[in-house]
Amino acid sequence: MNTFNHTEVFSKKKRFFYFLMLCIPLRIILAVIPLYINIDFLPYYSIVLFLISIGFLYNYFNNSRLHAPEGGGYTWWFEYRLIHGLLYMLSFIYALQKMRIASIPLFIDVIVGIVLFILNHRK
């Protein structure tokens, strides 16, 4: 049963706005936090990274949210959720070990997200 309401699809302009003004800045903040947080709090921050990772991986392996309104009704990034989930899982492991390099996979995720967004919207 498809419960997706097609009237909820975001316009192209709105999708660009949300991606550039919310998604990317939030991902950058998540990537910067391991560099500035007290190192003793990194294991606590790793819980956040773990939950995000599990969310990406759950959606990937269960074919969930394939009609995201923020994607125009089509989740074009579905096949890349595995990459996002694994990058966040790697950051989780580093942060759990109190390693500031937890930020590196998160910055890679930001770059991957921007590149994939640009490539997808050039079509």
C-alpha positions as CSV (number, residue, x, y, z in Angstrom):
1,M,0.0,0.0,0.0
2,N,1.5,3.3,-1.0
3,T,0.6,6.0,1.5
4,F,2.7,8.7,-0.2
5,N,0.8,11.9,-0.9
6,H,2.1,13.3,-4.2
7,T,0.9,16.8,-3.2
8,E,3.7,16.8,-0.5
9,V,6.5,16.8,-3.1
10,F,8.8,19.7,-2.7
11,S,9.5,22.0,-5.6
12,K,12.9,22.0,-7.2
13,K,13.6,25.4,-5.7
14,K,12.6,24.2,-2.2
15,R,14.7,21.0,-2.6
16,F,17.8,23.1,-3.4
17,F,17.1,25.4,-0.4
18,Y,16.7,22.6,2.1
19,F,19.8,20.8,0.8
20,L,22.0,23.9,0.8
21,M,20.6,25.6,3.9
22,L,19.8,22.7,6.1
23,C,21.2,19.3,5.1
24,I,24.8,20.5,4.2
25,P,25.2,22.9,7.1
26,L,24.0,20.3,9.6
27,R,26.4,17.7,8.1
28,I,29.2,20.2,8.4
29,I,28.3,20.9,12.0
30,L,28.3,17.2,12.7
31,A,31.8,16.9,11.1
32,V,33.2,19.8,13.0
33,I,32.0,18.7,16.5
34,P,34.7,16.0,16.9
35,L,37.4,18.6,16.4
36,Y,36.2,20.9,19.2
37,I,34.3,18.8,21.7
38,N,36.0,17.9,24.9
39,I,37.7,14.6,24.0
40,D,36.1,12.9,27.1
41,F,32.7,13.6,25.5
42,L,33.5,12.0,22.2
43,P,32.2,8.6,23.3
44,Y,28.9,10.2,24.1
45,Y,28.8,12.0,20.8
46,S,29.5,8.6,19.2
47,I,26.0,7.6,20.2
48,V,24.6,10.3,17.9
49,L,26.8,9.1,15.1
50,F,25.8,5.5,15.7
51,L,22.1,6.3,15.6
52,I,22.5,8.3,12.3
53,S,24.5,5.4,10.8
54,I,21.8,2.9,11.9
55,G,19.2,5.1,10.3
56,F,21.0,5.2,6.9
57,L,21.7,1.5,7.0
58,Y,18.1,0.6,8.1
59,N,16.6,2.6,5.3
60,Y,19.1,1.1,2.8
61,F,18.5,-2.6,3.7
62,N,14.8,-2.2,4.2
63,N,14.1,-0.1,1.1
64,S,12.5,2.5,3.3
65,R,11.6,6.1,2.4
66,L,11.8,5.6,-1.4
67,H,9.4,8.5,-2.0
68,A,10.9,11.3,0.0
69,P,9.2,14.6,-0.6
70,E,12.6,16.4,-0.2
71,G,13.7,14.4,-3.2
72,G,10.8,15.5,-5.3
73,G,8.9,12.3,-4.6
74,Y,11.8,10.0,-5.6
75,T,14.7,9.2,-3.3
76,W,17.4,9.4,-5.9
77,W,20.1,8.9,-3.2
78,F,18.8,5.5,-2.1
79,E,21.7,3.5,-3.5
80,Y,24.2,5.8,-1.7
81,R,22.7,5.3,1.8
82,L,25.1,2.4,2.3
83,I,28.1,4.8,1.7
84,H,26.6,7.4,4.1
85,G,25.8,4.7,6.7
86,L,29.3,3.2,6.6
87,L,31.0,6.6,6.8
88,Y,28.9,7.5,9.9
89,M,29.7,4.0,11.4
90,L,33.4,4.6,10.9
91,S,33.1,8.0,12.6
92,F,31.1,6.3,15.4
93,I,34.0,3.9,15.9
94,Y,36.6,6.6,16.0
95,A,34.6,8.8,18.3
96,L,34.0,5.9,20.6
97,Q,37.8,5.5,20.9
98,K,38.2,9.2,21.6
99,M,39.8,9.9,18.3
100,R,39.3,13.3,16.7
101,I,39.8,11.8,13.3
102,A,36.1,10.9,13.6
103,S,35.6,14.1,11.7
104,I,37.3,12.9,8.5
105,P,34.7,10.4,7.4
106,L,32.0,13.0,8.2
107,F,33.8,15.6,6.0
108,I,34.0,12.9,3.3
109,D,30.3,12.4,3.6
110,V,29.7,16.1,3.1
111,I,31.8,16.1,-0.1
112,V,30.1,12.9,-1.3
113,G,26.7,14.4,-0.6
114,I,27.5,17.7,-2.5
115,V,29.0,15.9,-5.5
116,L,26.1,13.4,-5.8
117,F,23.6,16.3,-5.5
118,I,25.3,18.2,-8.2
119,L,25.6,15.2,-10.5
120,N,21.9,14.3,-9.9
121,H,20.6,17.7,-10.6
122,R,22.7,18.3,-13.7
123,K,20.4,15.9,-15.5
